[in-house]
């Protein structure tokens, strides 16, 4: 009987990327069976290894802060680490040797970098004609903006998303932390699936040139359609809905507890008015119809908010949903870790990391494969932990050759420029509500 394998078993991926979009893409490829080698620059750490994107383990940088970042371990799960300087000719030669024995290359440098090193797709396909390469940049490899570096924060604005997000009579606001990065991750994976299917049928490789800027149109279809249809544009309205009133986030009993609800029909409004013990609101001419409720949006929001403030979040959620009213709690990270539905779906996978990190829950995937056990196969790598094994097992380098590469700083077991590390000022962050709480019992939780 043929053993069941994961879809990407036997596929080797070289991951040159950093931060979120492409590293997460590569981590998901690992979940599906691929061998992923993260090639890291000794002199320029992936930012997610540093303090810029979150706390270190126990908020303690210790002697190796680059190995204590939770975000790095989530995004880079399942990978091996080769710490190698690609700006040196010897590093480029090693990379070419790996390309000859690999299937996919992922990178997110600005377009000039790979060309400068002579490692762009046209050169790499001479080594491996079936190679699939994905390049993720802010604006693509062609066009007047192609050389511009970018990040999710600036892209949200340039894409036009922030023109429509924000509060009434206020400035544009960001959607979230690097929101476009994760959309680029899913879009890039779609391109990879198509390229892999094509390669398996024909043996031909492919270059996938992803420009994150172009994703903007897919993230705001309603404003684009409205502009085309009647020439108008939607106004910024925070958490509200243009058509349905009330539809908003309302504060409920407890510290910083919130609930979302949306009334779509007159029947739902009547049911809500009865639940609020104010049935007269259903026949009040200011609120009786959808149009009337839209015209009196501010006063109706005040009524609903005044009532919600004394309500228990979970009890109110159950009552609203029992009436057929769309409602949901605003969950924080602790709530999500305890969420019974996510637990039932086994969304969090327990991964054993080297001490002192130990056993930790890591987010899995938003899908399940009926006949394949996709899973996180190992923790993310410590910096350069696979240097020797990759060079010896894949490229046949001897111990003396590896030692010479390390002596010349082509390969490094430690970062040569680790950057600034330090603890987070949790007291200030709590005061600013950048953090909402610090769990002292998080290990048992």
GIPEHU-V205561 format. One record per helix or strand of 3 or more residues. SS is the DSSP state (A for helix, B for strand). FROM is the first residue (numbers start at 1). TO is the last residue. If there is no record, write none. Layout:
ss->SS from->FROM to->TO
ss->SS from->FROM to->TO
//
This chain:
ss->B from->12 to->15
ss->A from->21 to->31
ss->B from->35 to->41
ss->A from->47 to->49
ss->A from->51 to->53
ss->A from->57 to->59
ss->A from->65 to->67
ss->A from->70 to->75
ss->B from->80 to->84
ss->A from->89 to->99
ss->B from->104 to->107
ss->A from->111 to->116
ss->A from->121 to->127
ss->B from->132 to->137
ss->A from->152 to->159
ss->A from->161 to->163
ss->A from->179 to->202
ss->B from->206 to->211
ss->A from->212 to->219
ss->A from->221 to->230
ss->B from->247 to->252
ss->B from->257 to->262
ss->A from->266 to->275
ss->A from->279 to->282
ss->A from->290 to->295
ss->A from->297 to->308
ss->A from->313 to->322
ss->B from->326 to->329
ss->A from->333 to->338
ss->A from->340 to->344
ss->B from->348 to->352
ss->B from->359 to->363
ss->A from->387 to->393
ss->A from->399 to->407
ss->A from->426 to->432
//
